[in-house]
Amino acid sequence: MIKAERQRLILGMLNGDGVVSVEQLAEKSGSSSITIRRDLIDLERQGRLNRTHGGATLVENLHAYARYEGGTYEDRTNTHVDRKRRIAARAAQLVSDGDSLLINAGSTTTAFARALVHHKNLQIVTNGLTVAIEVGKNSSFGVFVLAGILDTKKMATVFQPDSGDLRGIRAPAAFLGVVGVRIPDGPMMLTPQEARMNQAFIDASTEVTLLVDSSKFEAEAMYRIVPCERISRIVTDEGLSFSHREQMERLGIEVIVASDDRSLTEPD
């Protein structure tokens, strides 16, 4: 396993438990303890973790994010509420009446669905139950919910990307929430199944817009969905660092920062 893969493994395991041992990491990666300790030193210098005797823990902001990802749907909904509202309202301005959209499950995309309520004649495909409930409030919308097993933490249907539900579906735009964004790697998820599902959404769309608050650029996840080059734009909040913005724009990704403009509040 090469260095980059080992370090992704380390951060992925930390996201799950918040703490890992050198012994666990060496066994999982097939590497020596000396190699793992060097990786931990490198990642600590990057500010990604804190080394401990015999292992490592997440730094507090990443640990908090891991708890967020492992929490209930209510936990997610009640976190960064104002950021999500602003991002959702700004993203809704990118949608025109009559558009066809792919929207994945998540608390930010649910806020986006709520912000679409005054549009007309949208055609929407989603695996998000709360997304479907929000867009279902508009009788002019056509809404297709992908079949699958219910994930109560995300209020989503978990489907097999090769099951056929998305075959034959092409939409001009996909609006997606993700666990994290790594530059230049791309948007990331915590599990390979989530990554494959979101890749299926992207494969079925022409333009891809990520709806992510600025904390997602500090979050770590192990499984890449697609390269950054496949992303058309990112809608985020004012907490985005200049460095991250510059890197994304250099890759040709449009960056839209949602301001704290009360004229963008979501519809009643």
DAJOUR-V269298 format. One record per helix or strand of 3 or more residues. SS is the DSSP state (hx for helix, st for strand). FROM is the first residue (numbers start at 0). TO is the last residue. If there is no record, write none. Layout:
# DAJOUR-V269298
SS:FROM:TO ; SS:FROM:TO
This chain:
# DAJOUR-V269298
hx:2:16 ; st:18:20 ; hx:21:28 ; hx:32:44 ; st:48:51 ; st:54:57 ; hx:59:69 ; hx:72:76 ; hx:80:91 ; st:99:102 ; hx:106:114 ; st:122:125 ; hx:128:134 ; st:141:144 ; st:148:150 ; st:155:157 ; st:170:175 ; st:179:181 ; st:185:188 ; hx:191:202 ; st:204:210 ; hx:213:216 ; hx:227:229 ; st:232:236 ; hx:241:249 ; st:253:257 ; hx:261:263
